[in-house]
Amino acid sequence: MTTPLRAAPGIASHAWELVRPYLRWLYYRIRPSTRPPYFNECWHAPRAQGNPLAGAAPPRPAVVFLPMTDWHTRIQRSQHLARAFAARGHTCLYVNPHLGCEYHQPALFEPESRIHTLEPGVHEFHAHLPAEHVFHRRLLRPSESARIARELSALLEESRVPVILVVSFPIWLDVAVTLRRLHGCPIVYDCHDFLAGFRNVDRSIVESEDALLAQSDLIAFSARYLMDRTLGSHPQARERSVLIRNAVDSAAFLGAARPASPGPVVGYAGALDHWFDVDAVASAAAAHPHCRFPLIGRIEDDRVQCLQRFPNVEFLGELPHSALPAHYASWHAGLIPFLNNQLTRAADPIKLYEYFSCGLPVVSTRLPEVERFQDLVYLADSPPDFASAVGAALLESNPARNQARREIARQESWSSRCNGFIEALQRVVQFREGVVPGTSSGG
């Protein structure tokens, strides 16, 4: 059994969560333009024919992702890993964390689970819970976890292939433990963020991370600071822990044509949230009025709006990940303007590797994972430093430095990270590809 977690909201809250899907359904019918685009995009993929796990080919185990992020909002670590595992020959099942909010109708009218094929080897599983579940606001109730585990278990039972569970958020703990008990699946906690640093993650979820750390067969940390900080308070997990940083598919960033630009362009792609250093960008924009500063991403913190007063700062909004290479090709440097706090110190920015794939000089707040490449980046400790670093990056003229960045990106691949997961599982739980843990069969 798992360690008891804090109880989910009470009876009144539960009743309201049962009513809200019907009110939301009515509201979207009256004002369809307000329905979040990612609630629509998830249904554009074709419906899978049968159980995709049943078609998984040994000796590669299937990989079930119990993620922190919706596939259709912003491509992040879990999606990159799923794609890399699929390219390596694994069948991947990615569970949509909205658990019914994405359905067009309430559970009474559309109760069944659905599986859609996102791309070759990657499939998305949709479970429709009767009560609304905003996944970062509360834990799953025991009945909800039991239902999700039961439906996933049926897929695993039918397929009879070895399965790895990659859990990225504590709400999934009871689901994962049940699947391990029934099918012998090793649980990998892919710990890629300092949860307490997010403003919108409920405290009950943050506190339940202790139980997930205790129950996991393997813990993969994406950054050294995050690993050291976590193991400092959970030393018993050290033998089950491994450092597997972020990476990049560098091939996706090759070959984009560099369009003519009337002046220097220094850009940013990512969340414009509470960890974004508005003052650093404002300082750079004021110091370099001849330079364009395109910002790609959805504004999620009102402070960012103040940058609209600079005519050389451009807000391009949220763009598909596939559109980034073309934009990067027009830039002369890439930015990582983060506030320096526990959340950002625990991060290994994926955008760093993406910028490197294009050979771009990188101007960044001084963060531990960025400092590893201090000879190829420009680090800043304050907004004035950030503006000066942008100036230095624009003056760079050494092609060898660009090539060194591209070579690092080529080596730091998502494929190599998948190999790291498999090798760590072999070491920690004696997991062998083609063998269902807890059975005597294999190949």
N, C-alpha and C positions, 0 to 999 in steps of 0.2 A: 504494500500500500504506500501511497505517497504521503509525504509530510502534510498534515492539515494546513490549509491555507485560509486566509481571511474570508469570511462569508461574503457572497455576492450581495447586491442590494436587496432590501427587504420586500415584503409582500406588496406594498404600495408601488414601489419602483417596478417590480415585476409586472404588476397589472398594467402599468403605464407602458412598459415595453411591449406588451402583447397588443395594446391598442395602436401604438404609434405606426406600425407598418401599414395599417389601413388608412390612417390619416396621411401618411407620406404618399401612398399610392394615389389617393384622391388629389392631393396637392400637385403631384407630377402630371396627372391627367389634365388638370386645369392649366398648369404652367409647365409644359414639357421642357422648356428651355432651361429650367432650374435644375433638372436632373443632372448630377455630376457626369461628365463625359466618360469617366472610367466605369460607371455603372452600365454604359451602353457598349463600350469597346470590348468588354469581356465576352459579349455574345456574338461578336463579328466572326470569331474563329469557328470553324466547322465542328459540329458535334462528333465526338469520337464514336467509332463503331465498336461496340462491346467494351470489354475491359482491357485498356492498353497495357496493364501490367501482365496480363496473361500472354501477351506477345513478346515480353521481354526475353532476350536470348542470353542464356547462361554462356560463359561464366560471369558476365557483368551483373552485379546486383542492381535492382531498381533503387531509385532514390526518391523518398517522399519528403517534400519540403513543407514544414509547418512554419510559415514565415512571419515576419514583422511588417511586411509591406505588400500592398496590392501590386500584382504584376503590371497593371495598366496605369499606374500613377507616375512612377519614376523608376527607371531601370537602375537597380542598386545591386549590392553584393549577392543576394540570394538568386536573383534572376541571372546574373552573370555566371554563377556557379552551376545553375541548372542547365544553361546553354552549354557550358564547358563539359559537364558530365554527359550530356546528350551527344556531343561531338565525339566523346570518348567511347560511345557505344552503350551507355546506360539509358534506360527508360526512366524518365523523371515525371513525378506527379506533384504539381504545385497546388496547394490548398488555398483557395481564395479566402482571405481572413475576414471578409465582411459577413460571411455566413448567412446570407439571405438578403441583406440590404440591397444587393445588386440585382435581385430578381425583379421582373417587371410587375409581378403581382404578389400579394401576401401569400403566406404559406398555405392558407386554407384552399386557395385556388391553384397553387403551383407548388406542391409539397416535395416533389421528388428531387433527389440529387441529380446532378448532371456533370458530365465530363466533356470538355472541349479540347481540341488539339490546337495548341498555340503555334507550334512549329515542329519540325521533325524531331521526335524523341521527347518532346515536352508537352505535357497535358495538364489542364487545369481542372481541379475538382471543386465543385460548388455544392455545399450543403445548405439547406434552407431551414434555419431555426425558426420556430414560431414567434419567439420574442426578439425584438430588435437587439442586436449586439454590436455596439461600437467598440471595436476590439481593443482600443487603447484606454478605455474608460472603466472596464471592470473585468474581473476574471470570469471564465466560463462557469456556469453552475454545474454541479455533478451530473445532472440529467442531460445537460447539453454536451458535456464531454463524453458521456456514455453513448449518446446518439452518434456523434462524429466518429468515435472509435469503432462502434458497431458497423457503420457503413464502410469505413476504410478497411476494417477487418474482413468484411465480405470480399472485397477486392483482393486482399492478400491471400485469403484462403483459396480463392479460385485460381490464382496465378501460380502459387507454390514456388515463387522465385525468392531468393534472398533479398532482403530489403534493408536499406539504411535509412534511419529517420534523422533528418537534419532540422533541428528545432532552433528557431531564432527569437522566440518570444515566450515568456513564462506561462502565458495563458494556455498553452498546449500541453502542459506537463502531464495531466491526468490521461489525456489521449495517448501520448507517447508511452507512458508506463503500461497502459492497458495493452497496447499493440506489442510491446516487448514481452509482456507476460504470455500473450496468446501465440505470438509468432517468433519470438526470439530475436526481434530486430534490435540492433544496437542503437542507442540514443546518442547523437552528437549534438551538443549545445554549441551552435555557432554564435559565439558571443562577440558581436561586432559593434556594440555601442555601450556607452555608460548610461544606463537607463534612467538613473536618478537625475541626469542632466536635462531630460526632456520635460518641458512644462506641461504637456498634455497627456503624459502617461500617469495613470492613477497610482497612488501610493501602494495599494494592495498588490498591484502587478510588480512594482519594484521590489517589495518585500518578499514576494514569492520566488524571486530569482535564487535565493538561498537553497530552496528545495530543488530547483532545477539543477543547480551546481552539484548538489549532493547525489542526485539520481542519475546524472548523465554518465555514460560509459566513456565518453571522450568530450573534452571541452576544447574547442578551437577558438583562439583569440585572434582578432584581426590586427592588434597593435600591442607593442611591448608595454607601454604605460598601462593600458587596460588590463593586460595579463598580470603585471606586477601588483597593481592596486588590488585586483580581485583576489589574487592568491595570498596577498598579505593578510586578508581576513578569512581566507579559506585555504590554509596550508595543506589540509588533507586532500585537496583536489590536485595538487601539483603533479603527482605521478600520472594523472589522467589528462594532463593539459599539454597543448602544443600551440605554437605560434604559427598561424597561417595568415599572412597579410593579404591585403587586397592586390589587385592586379589589373591587367588590361588585355583586350584582344587587339594587339597593335595592328594586325592586318586590316582591321576595320577603318583605321585612320590613315592608311597609305593611299596615295594616288589622288587625293582631293586637289583639284586645281586651285592655285592661289590667284584670286581675282585682283585686279588692280585696285589700289586704295589711294585716295587723295592724301592720306596722312597716316600716322601710326595708329594701330588699333590694339587695345589691351582689354581682354575680355574675361568674363566669369560665367561659368555654367554650374548651376546647383541651386539648392534651396536658398531663398531669401528670408531666412527665419531669424529667431532671436539670437543665434550665435554669429550672425553676419555682422562684420565690423563696419557699420555705416560711416563712422568718422574716418576710417582709413581710406575708404573709397572717395569720400568727400575731399579729403586732403589731396589725394592723387589727382582728382578731377580739377581741383582749383589750381594745382601747381603745373598741370600740363593741359592748358586749354586747347592746344592744337591736336590733342590725342582724343580719339573716340573710345568710350568705355561701354561696350554692349554688355548687358546683364541678362543672361538666359536663366529663367526660372520663375516660378510662381511666387508672388509677394505674400509672405505668411506672417510678417511682422510690420506693423504700421510705421515703425521708425524708418523703414527703407524708403517710404514715400518722400522723405525730405530730399532725396537725391534728385528728384525731378526738377529741382531749381537749377541744376547744372545743364546747360544746353548740350554738353558733350557726353552726357550719360544717357544711354538708350536702354529702355526696358523692352525686351523682345518676348517676354512671357515664357510659358512652359512649351518646350519643343520636344518632339520625339528624339530619342537617343540617336537614331539613325541620321538625324539632321546635323549632329554636332561636328562631324569631320569637315563638312563644307564650311561651317563657320570658323572652326579653328584654323583652317587653311588661310583665312584672311587676317588672322591675328599676328601681332608681333611679340606678344607675351601673354601668359595666362595668369590669372589672379586666384589666390586662396586667402581672402580677407576675412579671417575668423577672429572673433574675440578669443583671448587666451583664458580658457577655463577648463574645468575637469572634463566636460563633454568633448571639447575640441582637442585637448591633449590626449584623450583616449581614442582619437580618430586616426585612421590611415586613409587620407583622402584619395578616392578613386580618381578624381580629376587630376591629381598629380601625375599618375601614370598615363592618363589620356593626353595631357599636355606634352609629356615627354615623348609620346608616340609621334607627335608632330614636330619634335625638336624644339619646342617653344621654351624660351626662358620663363621661369616661374617666379612670381613675386608672392611671398607668403608671410603670414604671421609666423613667428618662431614657434613651431610645434615639433614635438619629439620625432615623429615619423618623417617629417619634411627635412629636419636637420640631418638625417642620415645621408642626404644628398647635398650637403651644404656647399660643395664645390660647383654645383650646377644650378643652384637656386639663389634667389636674393631674399634674405630674411629681414624682417622688420619687427621692432619691439614697441612701436608707437605709430600713430597716424603720420607725423612728420617723417619718420623713418620709412614708412610705407611709400610715401610720395617720392622720397629720394631713391628708394629701391626701384620704383618704376622707371625713373630717369636712367638709372644704371642699366637696367635690363634693355631699354631701348637703344642704348649705346653699344650693346654687345655686337661684335662683328666676327667672332671666331667660329667658323664652320665646324671645327672639331668638337666644340662643346655641344652643338646641335646633334652631331652624330653620336656622341657619348650618351645623350639623353635617349635617343632612339634605340640604342643598343640595350640600355637598361630596360626600356619598355618591352623590347623583344624577349628578354630573359624573364621578366616578371609577368608571366602569362597565367591566365585562368586555368589553362590545361595543367600547368605545373602545380597549381594550387589543388586541383582535384587529385593529382598523384599524392600530394601531401596528406590529404584526408585519408586515402586508402592505406598509405603506409603507416599512418598513425593508428588507424584501426587495427591493422595487423599486429602492431606492437602492443597496443593496450588491451585489446579483447581477443587477440588471436583470430581476428576475422579473416576468412579466406574467401576470395571471389568464387562464386559458384557453390558455396556451402551455406545452408540456412543455419544460423547459430542455434545450438541446442538440439540439433539432429545429427544423425550419423550418416546422412546422405551427402553427396557432394561429387565434385569432379575437378 
